[in-house]
Structures are given as structure tokens and as C-alpha cells.
Amino acid sequence: MTRKTCARAVALSAAAFAVAVATAGPAAAHAEVEADGARALDRNVALTFSAESESSTAGISKLEVVLPKGITPRDVTYEKGPEGWKFAPTGRGYTVSGPKLAAGEDAEHVVTVRQLPDARELVFKTLQTYSDGRTDRWIQLEEEAEGDGHGHGHPAPRLKLKAAAPGAELVSPGPTEKPKTPAPSTGTASSERADRPSAEPVAKDAEGDGMSTAVPVGIGAVVLVLGGVGAWWLNSRRSRSGDGTV
């Protein structure tokens, strides 16, 4: 091989290496979920989620995890994550978010699941949002994750489970908090007024009944008095007439 041919081969190798290095970052980036030795129907299992950054200019500020069938947001307890990040349940899973991480820094958080479902594999689709508004969607299933044929897809985090331990059973759903209704207050003026009919209408009715009884009695008394006076006057006049008095 001539010196010129060797130089050309070295140049081509260097160029290929440079291309491989330039494209290795995005191709290697991924989101994962891990739980050592996890079995189906295991209880109080700690799941560790890691999401690698694909941006050199913006930091990760939020992760949204879509829970698989058999796990509800109320089954999940937040354990730890980036400093200052908070946990919030959603209609389909939960989010962890907070101050943006440094550009290029991966995000990792840990949650505890009350009980894993009876399944062979669990898929946790994840949306990864950056401080500039960009979102990486780690939601592809295995058959969709081939991307452009060079490993540039966004596969969803998957957790393979071992068979359930002998005698393992599915526990009943956790108790839900019943809505609290305030107990009715007793001994208060407002409750007494609400429970007891007003005395004012009763007083008015009583007053009205008294008037209706007194009027006939009074009229009867006047009639008796007038009748007595008339009878006395008539008898007196007859007596005078009998004595010849004019």
C-alpha cells in the first residue's frame, strides 16, 4: 500500500468516526424505568425513572408519566426527584416538575407503587418537557420505535416483570376518602329558629280567635241588658196606667 493510499484510508476513518460521534448523542438518549427483581403482584415496589436530555441549550423542567392499566394515580407515592420538583396526579398518571435542570442534565425520580398488576410487562409512556417548551415524547412501542432505521426512535420506558410469587393475590383497591359533610349544629339560635316555627303567626292567630269569640259574647250581653231595661219600663208604665195616673 502506498503512502498516499494509507493517508486516504486514515482520513476516511477519521471522517467516519466524527460522524459516529456527532450522531451518537441523540441515538443513545432514552427514558427508562427500573425495579430490581420486580414480580407481578408485588406490593410497595420502588420504581426508578430516568430520562436523558437531548438538548444542549435547554434544561428538563417536567416529566409526565402515563400509568399502565392496573395502576392508578392514587396507587403512586412520590419518593424523591430533582431538588424543588413537585408531584401532581393527573387523569392518566402523574407529573413531576419544578426548576429547570442544567442543559444536558438527565432527570431521575423515584415513586412507590402500592401493588404491581398481574402482567408480564408494563409500559410507562413519558412526555419530557424542556425549559424552552420543547417536548420529547417517549411513547413508542417496540414495533414503532425503530424510527428512521438508525435507532433514532423514542421508545416508551418498559418494565419486564417476573411471574407472581406463589400465593400472591391482588389486594382490594385502597379506600377512598368520603366527602365530609358538616354535622348539624345544635343549641344555636340559628338552628332553633330553623327548626321551630315562628311564634309571631301563632300570636296573630290567637289574637284573631280572641276577637271572634269576644264579639258575639258582647253583643249577647248588650241584648240582655236592653231586654231587661225594656221589660222594666213596660211594667212600670202598666202599673201607672192601672192606678189612673196620667
Rosetta blueprint (number, residue, H / E / L):
1 M L
2 T L
3 R H
4 K H
5 T H
6 C H
7 A H
8 R H
9 A H
10 V H
11 A H
12 L H
13 S H
14 A H
15 A H
16 A H
17 F H
18 A H
19 V H
20 A H
21 V H
22 A H
23 T H
24 A H
25 G H
26 P H
27 A H
28 A H
29 A L
30 H L
31 A E
32 E E
33 V E
34 E E
35 A L
36 D L
37 G L
38 A L
39 R E
40 A L
41 L L
42 D L
43 R E
44 N E
45 V E
46 A E
47 L E
48 T E
49 F E
50 S E
51 A E
52 E L
53 S L
54 E L
55 S L
56 S L
57 T L
58 A L
59 G L
60 I E
61 S E
62 K E
63 L E
64 E E
65 V E
66 V E
67 L L
68 P L
69 K L
70 G L
71 I L
72 T L
73 P H
74 R H
75 D H
76 V E
77 T E
78 Y E
79 E E
80 K E
81 G L
82 P L
83 E L
84 G L
85 W L
86 K E
87 F E
88 A E
89 P E
90 T L
91 G L
92 R L
93 G E
94 Y E
95 T E
96 V E
97 S E
98 G L
99 P L
100 K L
101 L L
102 A L
103 A L
104 G L
105 E L
106 D L
107 A E
108 E E
109 H E
110 V E
111 V E
112 T E
113 V E
114 R E
115 Q E
116 L L
117 P L
118 D L
119 A L
120 R L
121 E E
122 L E
123 V E
124 F L
125 K E
126 T E
127 L E
128 Q E
129 T E
130 Y E
131 S L
132 D L
133 G L
134 R L
135 T E
136 D E
137 R E
138 W E
139 I L
140 Q E
141 L L
142 E L
143 E L
144 E L
145 A L
146 E L
147 G L
148 D L
149 G L
150 H L
151 G L
152 H L
153 G L
154 H L
155 P E
156 A L
157 P L
158 R E
159 L E
160 K E
161 L L
162 K E
163 A L
164 A L
165 A L
166 P L
167 G L
168 A L
169 E L
170 L L
171 V L
172 S L
173 P L
174 G L
175 P L
176 T L
177 E L
178 K L
179 P L
180 K L
181 T L
182 P L
183 A L
184 P L
185 S L
186 T L
187 G L
188 T L
189 A H
190 S H
191 S H
192 E H
193 R H
194 A H
195 D H
196 R L
197 P L
198 S L
199 A H
200 E H
201 P H
202 V H
203 A H
204 K H
205 D H
206 A H
207 E H
208 G H
209 D H
210 G H
211 M H
212 S H
213 T H
214 A H
215 V H
216 P H
217 V H
218 G H
219 I H
220 G H
221 A H
222 V H
223 V H
224 L H
225 V H
226 L H
227 G H
228 G H
229 V H
230 G H
231 A H
232 W H
233 W H
234 L H
235 N H
236 S H
237 R H
238 R H
239 S H
240 R H
241 S H
242 G H
243 D H
244 G L
245 T L
246 V L
